[in-house]
Amino acid sequence: TIFHAAQIGSHSAVLRHLSADPSAIAALDGSTGLNALMYASAAAHARVSKALLELGAPVTDFTMEGAGSQEVRRMLQAPEYAANRATGRAQKGLLQGPLSILLAPSGRGR
């Protein structure tokens, strides 16, 4: 699932899930109530967290409080992601950004 991919920090798997189902960006795990960004940020997976933010993943207070590293917490608080924190953004479930660019091989890690 996208939740497992985010939790283990698999950048490519997260992007594959989103490519197949763009609404997954705002989906909640039925067993935990967490979204993919919550899993990635709690596990301090900065690369996955950044990709999810760039694609419009919703940021909640819970996401901010659960960030697993200062790097991820700073990213979640960055001005460029203010829209992610805006009311109603989570309900859109639409990819916000150039998915084709993010899917391009980066030559790094996952």
C-alpha positions in Angstrom: 0.0 0.0 0.0 1.0 3.6 -0.3 1.1 3.7 3.5 3.6 0.9 3.8 5.7 2.5 1.0 5.7 5.8 2.8 6.5 4.2 6.2 9.6 2.4 4.8 10.7 5.3 2.8 10.3 3.8 -0.7 10.1 6.9 -2.9 9.6 5.1 -6.1 6.8 2.9 -4.7 5.0 6.0 -3.3 5.1 7.6 -6.7 3.9 4.4 -8.4 0.9 4.3 -6.0 0.1 8.0 -6.7 0.5 7.5 -10.5 -2.1 4.6 -10.3 -4.4 6.4 -7.9 -3.9 10.2 -7.5 -6.5 10.3 -4.8 -4.2 8.4 -2.5 -2.4 11.7 -1.8 -5.1 12.4 0.8 -6.3 8.9 1.6 -6.4 7.7 5.2 -5.3 4.3 6.3 -8.5 2.6 7.5 -6.7 0.9 10.4 -4.8 3.9 11.8 -6.4 7.0 10.3 -3.0 8.2 9.1 -2.1 9.4 5.6 1.0 8.7 3.6 2.7 11.9 4.7 2.1 11.2 8.3 3.8 7.8 7.9 6.8 9.2 6.0 7.3 12.2 8.2 7.0 10.2 11.4 9.7 7.8 10.1 11.9 10.9 9.1 11.9 10.0 5.4 12.7 13.4 4.1 12.8 12.5 0.4 9.4 10.8 0.5 7.9 13.6 2.7 9.1 16.2 0.3 7.7 14.4 -2.7 4.3 14.1 -1.0 4.3 17.7 0.0 5.2 18.8 -3.6 2.3 16.7 -4.8 -0.2 18.4 -2.4 -0.4 16.0 0.6 -2.3 17.6 3.4 -0.4 18.7 6.5 -2.3 18.6 9.8 -1.2 19.5 13.3 -0.8 15.8 14.0 1.6 15.5 11.1 3.7 18.4 12.4 3.7 17.0 16.0 4.7 13.5 14.8 7.6 14.5 12.5 10.5 12.2 13.2 13.3 14.7 12.6 14.0 18.4 12.6 14.7 18.3 8.9 11.2 17.0 8.2 9.6 19.3 10.7 11.2 22.3 9.1 10.0 21.1 5.7 6.4 20.7 6.9 6.6 24.3 8.3 8.1 25.8 5.2 6.2 28.7 3.6 6.1 27.0 0.2 3.9 24.3 1.7 1.4 26.7 3.4 -1.3 25.6 0.9 -0.9 22.1 2.2 -1.9 23.3 5.6 -4.9 25.3 4.3 -8.4 24.2 5.2 -10.0 21.9 2.7 -6.8 21.0 0.8 -7.0 17.4 2.1 -10.4 16.9 0.6 -9.3 17.6 -3.0 -7.3 14.5 -3.4 -5.6 15.8 -6.5 -2.0 15.7 -7.4 -0.5 19.2 -7.3 2.7 19.2 -9.3 4.5 17.7 -12.2 4.3 14.0 -11.5 6.3 13.2 -14.6 9.3 15.1 -13.2 9.1 13.3 -9.9 8.8 10.0 -11.6 12.0 10.6 -13.6 14.9 8.5 -12.4 17.0 10.4 -9.9 19.8 8.0 -9.7 19.5 8.0 -5.9 18.4 5.4 -3.4 14.9 4.1 -3.6 
